[in-house]
Structures are given as C-alpha cells and as structure tokens.
C-alpha cells in the first residue's frame, strides 16, 4: 500500500474498523515524514517543506568543501563564526549520514558501507545533551523507563533503536543504536556514544572508533586521545567550533602559519 496515493474520500468509504486502521497508518506515516530533516537539507534549489525553507546547497560552498575534504583528510576542523550552521549543518549532518548510510546522490565526501561506531562529545554533559543530542535525535519524551526520543532531529525517527541513559544528567543519552543502510538494504545497527570533555582524557581511552565528532573546542589531551581511537579503524575525526578563546594549542594546529612553534 502506497500511502501517498490514498485519497481521503476512498478512506471514508471503508468499513469503520478498516477506516480506523488506515487513518492510524496515515497519521503515523505523516508523522514519520515530518521527522526526516536529513532528506530535506541541501536541496538542488531553494525548497519549502512543512513551512520551513531549505536553501540550495550551492549557497553553502564552504559546507560542501568541508564534506568533500573528508574523502582526503581524516582530520578536519570547521572553525567558524557563530550561527552559520557548523554544528547542525556540518558536524551533525555528516555524522547522521555516516551512522545511517543514507547518503544523498550529490555526496562527494567519505562514505561507510557498513554499520559504524561513533563518539559525539561537547564541552560538558549539559551542552552535549542540549546541542549535539538534540541535533541528532530531537527532544526526550516520556519519563522513567518509558523515555524515548521524539525523532525530530537529523536521524529519521524510524531508524532510532535501542537507547541507554547516563546517570547524573537528566535525559542525557549514553548510547543509541541506529539502523544502517547499505545499497538500499539494512545491514545492521550503528552505535553512537555521547561524551563530554569535562570528564577528561581517561573517558576517551580504550576503544576503536570509526567517527568522532567534537563539538566546541576540546583540550589538546582529549584531541590526542581521540586520534588514537581512530588510528586502528582509519576513521574520521572532525571538530566544529568558534575560536572564542583565541590562538589556543587546538586552534594553532589547524593554523600552522600562525603557530610560532610549527
């Protein structure tokens, strides 16, 4: 049954029980469709969907350059001004593509053809939850053992699977599993683990990771440890931040011409 082709007059003519079932299916389908931001970003031309404007990708040439460079450079940095979409439209968007395998036809960046392991980290638990987690999977609904993600982030609602929760920070995810697609077929689940810089270097030890997205500037020792995590996998690591603290060691390693020790 293609729900896009169903006409309301045909539904209303159905027997009562069948009509209720079809209406429920249509409601669920419309809800899922509205929670697919991933598919609406970076269109060929300016587009309006659900009253939101999605600008042509050709207006975001720096974003496209950032994505494409991932095929060549395993370490990248989007060091940008505030409010230009570095977290949502660069770090979050690319990470959502990698964990789901739902790459658009125009994608020229790195691609994974299998489920992957990902770390996402911000300055502290609160910012990781309120920014990164919200970008990826939306807000938290329910309470206690019945909590779930609304699915109005970049990862499609239907792809969000098993969740575990952190202790000490309300509504912060520890891990989440996401359906991964390769060649139009589901081939397993990617694993996302949420972390924060405030926990220190030790919390970034001991695992092999395919993709690490660091949102905001991280301490040099955390950055170094994350590099070790991607060495055995040949994975990717990228930072998205505004250099509000000036020419720090983390900033200077991406600006060698300004580093007197380089």
Rosetta blueprint (number, residue, H / E / L):
1 X L
2 X L
3 X H
4 X H
5 X H
6 X L
7 X L
8 X H
9 X H
10 X H
11 X H
12 X H
13 X L
14 X L
15 X L
16 X H
17 X H
18 X H
19 X H
20 X H
21 X H
22 X H
23 X H
24 X H
25 X H
26 X H
27 X H
28 X H
29 X H
30 X H
31 X H
32 X H
33 X H
34 X H
35 X L
36 X L
37 X H
38 X H
39 X H
40 X L
41 X L
42 X L
43 X E
44 X L
45 X L
46 X L
47 X E
48 X E
49 X E
50 X L
51 X L
52 X E
53 X E
54 X E
55 X L
56 X E
57 X H
58 X H
59 X H
60 X L
61 X H
62 X H
63 X H
64 X H
65 X H
66 X H
67 X H
68 X H
69 X H
70 X L
71 X L
72 X L
73 X L
74 X L
75 X E
76 X E
77 X E
78 X E
79 X E
80 X L
81 X L
82 X L
83 X L
84 X L
85 X L
86 X H
87 X H
88 X H
89 X H
90 X H
91 X H
92 X H
93 X H
94 X H
95 X H
96 X H
97 X H
98 X H
99 X H
100 X H
101 X L
102 X L
103 X L
104 X L
105 X L
106 X L
107 X L
108 X L
109 X L
110 X L
111 X L
112 X L
113 X L
114 X L
115 X L
116 X L
117 X E
118 X E
119 X E
120 X E
121 X E
122 X E
123 X L
124 X L
125 X H
126 X H
127 X H
128 X H
129 X H
130 X H
131 X H
132 X H
133 X H
134 X H
135 X H
136 X H
137 X H
138 X L
139 X L
140 X E
141 X E
142 X L
143 X L
144 X H
145 X H
146 X H
147 X L
148 X E
149 X E
150 X L
151 X L
152 X L
153 X L
154 X L
155 X L
156 X L
157 X H
158 X H
159 X H
160 X E
161 X E
162 X E
163 X E
164 X E
165 X E
166 X L
167 X L
168 X L
169 X L
170 X L
171 X L
172 X L
173 X E
174 X E
175 X E
176 X E
177 X E
178 X E
179 X E
180 X E
181 X E
182 X E
183 X L
184 X L
185 X E
186 X E
187 X E
188 X E
189 X E
190 X E
191 X E
192 X E
193 X E
194 X E
195 X E
196 X E
197 X H
198 X H
199 X H
200 X L
201 X H
202 X H
203 X H
204 X H
205 X L
206 X L
207 X L
208 X L
209 X L
210 X L
211 X E
212 X E
213 X E
214 X E
215 X E
216 X L
217 X L
218 X L
219 X L
220 X H
221 X H
222 X H
223 X H
224 X H
225 X H
226 X H
227 X H
228 X H
229 X H
230 X H
231 X H
232 X L
233 X L
234 X L
235 X L
236 X E
237 X E
238 X E
239 X E
240 X E
241 X E
242 X L
243 X L
244 X L
245 X L
246 X L
247 X L
248 X L
249 X H
250 X H
251 X H
252 X H
253 X L
254 X L
255 X L
256 X H
257 X H
258 X H
259 X L
260 X L
261 X L
262 X L
